[in-house]
Amino acid sequence: MADDDLEAFRADTRAWLEQNCPPGARGVPMRPENSVWGGRRPYWPSDDQRLWMERMAERGWTVPDWPKEYGGGGLSKAEAAILAQELKRIDAASPLQSLGIWMLGPALLEFGTEEQKRKYLPDIANGRVRWAQGYSEPGAGSDLAGVQTRGELRDRNWVVNGQKIWTTYGDKCDMIFALVRTEPDAPKHLGISFLLLDMDQKGVTTRPIELINGDAHFCETFFDNAVTNSENIVGERGQGWSVAKFLLGHERAMIGQASGAGMGKPLEQVAKDTLGVSGLRAEPALRQEVVDNLIDSWVMQIAMERMRDQAKAREMNPHTPSVLKLVGTELNYARTELIGALTGTDTLTMDDADTVRWLSAPANCIAGGSNEIQLNILAKRALELPEHK
């Protein structure tokens, strides 16, 4: 697309956003209770955010780079980048938070049948169905290939039995994409299938796990003869590990990119507010740490853009997501420690965004496969280093 066309697109986009993004959907802190998650039983933080989601979904801009036939906006990479810039300019809230958008959607676009894409993707784009992820189990966390939840094919239906854990907001979700062992005699990384199940059935039970801060966004999920149609298998039977690896790449890169995003003030603002310009001048070592973190964050953003381009061109190194997850979460951890050093512990309270970010930083280093696991993957598979004996 020519530069003139892109500038015209920017002008049209800016005008549309100014007219259609309500005041109550601007400047909203990105926290779960302030976010729109959609689903069959949606919760709306405000009428303005409900209207904002509906308007963006109607335009296909909840998933701007998905094809239009699947509920997306059909935008080019350059157009999607302009939209993101203009949304940031007016400090617009994300219209829809969704594991369906971040994780299942890309997997369906890559591995799903045409029927699956047309059945599930528009509902994801329009926020009509809220999805949960059924990966981890009590005996299969970072060693994900050890899943033991079983699926048996009976009369054109998969009958599923087993348990998942750390199912984020499982008690509020409508459907779940899950790794299920359908070929019990196959080798460990084989015999796993990627199934889609409705959670609104008597064979599925969720049990929230209360955390130390009183939150309970994680759940245990139990399958007791839960049923799903045989057509709800993504990819080939017994080849779900290929889908899982693809999706894990998206998850790990997303965790690396999103760690700490939208929570609290930017690091440079905290430094200015706390010490002031004169105070920063008097602390060259601390100032250098802040600058180094900001530069590293900028480089991380460039790396994420490069990864997205490579993924679309099917040229991405399979180990790139592990690198980005490792670097992004360690970068966020260093950022939260810096903010703590600047503000002190007296400012930490459970309803403060910076406190939430500080508490979340170590967890992000574990989620999606711990950073120690990422180091092992890179050492063994990327660098092919010999094992220590």
N, C-alpha and C positions, 0 to 999 in steps of 0.2 A: 504494500500500500504506500502511495506517495506521501511525502511529508505534508503537502497541502491537504490531502484527504485525512491524515491523522490529526492535523490541527482542527479541521472541521469537526471531526469526531469528538475531539476534546471540548470544543465549544458547545456542541450539542449535549454532551454528557454533563458538563458543568451546569448548563441551564436546566437540564432535567433533574439533576440532583438537588439543586437549589429549590426547585419547585416541589419536589416530591419527598424529600427527606424531612420528616417532621422535627420540630425542635426537641421533642422528647426522645428522639433517636440519635441525638448528637451529644458527644461528651459523656457517654455512659461508660463507667469503669467496666472492663471486661472481666466479670466474675460470674460464676455459674448462676447465682440468684438473679443477676441482672440480664441474663442472656435468654434468647429465644431458641428453644430446642425442637419445637414442633411436635408432631406425633398425633396419635388418635385422641389423646387427652391433653391438649396443649395448655401450657401455662404462659400467660402473657405478663411480663413485668409492667407493661403500660399499654394503653390503647395506641399510643404513637408507635411503639415497637411492633405491635401487631400490624398496623397499617403499613409500616416500613417493610416488614417481611412480605406482605401480600403484594405490594407494589414491585419490589425487587424480583419476586418469584414470577410475577406476570410478565416481566421483561426478560426473564431467563438469567438474571444477574446474580442469583444466589450461587450459580455455577456458571460463570460467564464464558468459560472456555469449553464447556461441554457442547456437543452438537445440539442444534435446535430440536431435532426430532426426539431427543431424550429429555427435554425440559430445560436445556441450557441456552446460553446466549449466542453461541456460535461465533464468539469473538476471536480474532487473531491474537497472537502473543502480544503484539504491540498495542492493540486495542485494550486487551485485558490489563496491561501494565498502566495504561492511561487511566482506566477506570479505578484501579487501585490507588493511584496518585490522587485522583479527584476525591475519592472517598476519604482518604487521609487528610486532604486539605480542609474538609468541613468537619473532621473528627466524627464521622458517621460510625454508629455502632454496627457490628457485624449483623446482617439481617437474619442469619440462621446459623447456629452451631450444630454440627451433625457429624457423627462417625460415618454416616452414610455418605456424606460429601467427601470427607477426608480419606476414608479407607475403603469401604465397600464399593463405592462408585468407581474409583479407578480400577479395582479388581474386576468388576463386571464389564467395564469398557474393554479390558484386556482379554478376559477369559470367558465372559458370559455369552450365551446364545442370543440371537436377535430377539427371541421371545422374552428372555430374562431381562434384557436391556429395556425393552418397551414396557414390561410389566413393573419393574422396580425403580428405574432411574427417574422417571417423572415424579413419582411419589416422594423420592428423596429430595429432588430439586425444589418441590413445592412444600416441603415440610409436613407432608401428610402422614409419614411413618417415621418413627424414631428407632434407630438400630442400636443394638448392643454388640459387643465383641466377646465371643466365647473361645478364648485361647487358653489362658493359664488354668492349671489345675493344682490341687494340693501337692501332687507329686511331679508336676511338669510346669516349671516356671521358666527360668532361662533355658533349661533343657526342654524346649517346647515339643520336640519330636517324641517325648515320652508320654504324650496324651493317652489316656486310657478310656475316655468316654467312648462307648461302643454304639455302632449303628448296624442294624440288621434289616435287610430288605425283605419285606413281607407284603405280597399282594400290591405291588407298585407303590408302596410307602416305605420310607425309612423309619424304623422304630428305634429311638435313641434313649440310652440309659447312661447315667454318669453324673459327674459334678464338675463345674467350673468355679473359679474363684477370681476375685478382683474384677468382677464384672461391673464396670463403671455405670452407675445409674440403672442397673439392671431392673430394679423395681419400677422404673418409670418408662421402660422401653417397650415397644410393640413387637419387634422381631429381633432375631439374633443370628449373626453369621458365626458358625462354630466349626472347629476342627474336630472331626469324629473318626475314630479308628473303625473302618469298615472291612478291612482285610486283616484280621488278627494274627494270621500266620506269616504275614509279609515282614520283611526287614523293617527296622525301626523307622526310618525316614519314608518308607513306602507304606501303603495300606491305609493312609489317612485321606479322608475326603473332606471337602469344603461344602458344608450344608447350610441352607437357609431355613430357619424354623420360626413359626409364629409363637410368641411367648404367651399369648392369650389363650391358653389351653390348660386343661387340668393336669397334664403331664409335665408342666414346667412350674417350678416354685423358686422364688427368690427370697433371700434372707439378708437384710442390710447388716454391714459390719461397722459398729461404732468405733470411731477413731479417738485418739487421745484428746483432740480438740472439740469433740462432740459431734463432728460431721459424720455422715454415714452414706457417702456417695459410692463406696464400694459395696458389692454384694457377693454372696455365694449364690450360685444358680444350680438347681438340681433338675435333672431330667429323669423322669420315671415313666417309661414307655411313651415318651413324647413322640408325636408323629409329624412327618412332613412328606409331601409328595415326592416321588422319585425324580421329578423334573427339577426339583430345587437343589440340585447339585451343580456347583460351579466348577467347570473344568471336567476332566475325566475322573471316573471312579478310581479311588486309590492313588490319585495323583495330586491330592490337595496340598501336598507340601510345596509344589511349585507355585500354587496360588498364595499359600501362606508366606513364602519367601518374598514374593512380589509385594504383598501387602505390608509385610514387616519392613521392607525398604521404605515404603511411604510413611509408615508409622515412625520409624527411627529418624528419618529426615525431618518429619513434622515436629517431633519432640525436640530435636536439636534446634530447629528454627523458632518454635513457639515458646521455648522455655522462658518464662518470665514476661512474655509479650503482653502488653496491655495492663500489667499490674503495677500500680503505683507510678511515681514520677520517674522520668528518665534519669539515668545516673548523673549526667552533666547538670541537670536541674537541681538534684539533691545536693550536689557539691556546691553549686552557687548559693542555694538557699541556706545551707548550713554554715559555710565558711565565708561566703562573699568573695568578690574578686580580690580584695586585698589579702584575705586569708589564704586563698589559693596561691597567690604569689609568694606568700611566706612559707608554703609547704611544697617545695619542688618535687620531693619524692612521691608524695601522695598525688600531686597533680599529674605526674608522669604515669602512675598506675591508672588513673582515670582515663587519660588520653590513650594509653595502650589498650584498655578495654574497649573504648569507643572505636578505635581503629580495627581491632579484631572483630568487633560486631559488624562493622561495615564490610570487612572482607568475607565474613560469614554470609551476609546477604548476597554478595556477588557469587559466592560458591553455590548457594541455593538456586539462584537463577540459572547458573550454568548446568546444575544437575537437572533442573526441569527441562531445559532445552535438550540435553542429552537423552533424557528419558523419552521425550516425544519423538526423537529421531532414532530411538532404540539403539543408542550408542553408549549408554551409561555403564560405567564399570560397576559390577555387582557389589563391590565393597565400598562404594562411595557413601551409601546411607549410614554404614557403621562409622565411617570417619566423621560425617556431619553430626551424627547423634552424639558421638564422643566429644567432639570439639564444642558443639553448641551447648551441651549441658554443663561441661566444665567451665565454659565462658560465663554462663548464667550463674553458676555457683560462685565464681570469683566476683561477679558483679554484686551479688547479694552480700557477700562478705565485705566488700568495699562500702556499700550503703550502711551496713551495720557499724563499720569503723567510723563513718562520717556522722551518723546520727546517734549512736550509742544504744544500749539495750533498754534504756528507760522509755524510749518511744514505742517499744513493741507492745501491741495489744492485739487481741484476737480478731477485731473488726477492722484492722488496718491493712491496706493493700500491700504495703512493704513487708509487713509481718507475714502475710500469706505467701508472698514471693520467697521470703527467706526460709520459711518452713517447707515450701515446695521444692526448692533447689536440690536438696539431697535426694528426694524421691524421684525427681526427673533423671537423676543419674542411675536409678535402678529400673524405672519403667521402660518397657520395650526391649528388655535384655540389658542387664547391668553393664556399666562401663567396663568392668573387668572382663565380661563376656565379649564385648566389642574388641577389646585388646587381644583376647585369645583368637578371635576370628581373623583379625588383621595379621597377627603374627603367623598363624598356621596357614591361612588360605591366600592372603594377599602377598605376604613376604616369604612364605614357605620356609619359615625358620624351623630348625630341628627342635623336637621336644626335649626339655631338660630331664635328665635321668639321674 
